[in-house]
Amino acid sequence: MGISTNYSNTQVNFGATKLDNIKLRQKVSDGTYKLVKANFYELDTKSAEDWGIMGKLCNLWKNCTTYVKDIADDFFDCDANSRFFMNEIVDEKNGNKVTSLMQLSNSKTKPSKELHIHYLQASPDIANLKSSSPIKGSGELSLYEAVKIAKKDKCKKVVLCSTNNSFYDAMGFKKKKEGTFFTTYALTKKHFKDFLKKVEQKYDLKK
């Protein structure tokens, strides 16, 4: 596995664990989008390879987002109360591309009825271009995987704080509290099944 020069300027290997096969939408020459293969990984804070990729992403994304530094700081501190994940699009011709990073609370070490999404950060070219992004769906598929984890761990809700309200409104998450800088959103257990089914149908995920 590796990261395309389009995203990182270098190739590295992962010690990460592949958790799922997913699909994302990639822009093609006529301006439309096609479904392409992608992978969902959990990064290992004890892996030298994963330290390498986190360091490179932190350096390459540092001028485009502040969240990547927050994620990296917790990763390098080996925060036992967090788990770290990434989406990687499969591109055999140009090299695989990391499209997002996500940090979740760790229900394995700190059991809770809530799964917290601490950070969800798309790569700069995706986050900045939005409607004209070369890749679509990375944030949505990250949420999909977070909800799957919450369901597996028997959590009653997925909770997050966001400044990107329109995205989470569109995803079906409900506003719980509006603050000066952040809005708290949640997806409750009774909505897990419908949310997962909707994403699976949209991205042709055979489950």
Order of alpha helices (4+ residues) and beta strands (2+ residues): beta-beta-alpha-alpha-beta-beta-beta-alpha-beta-alpha-beta-alpha-beta-beta-alpha
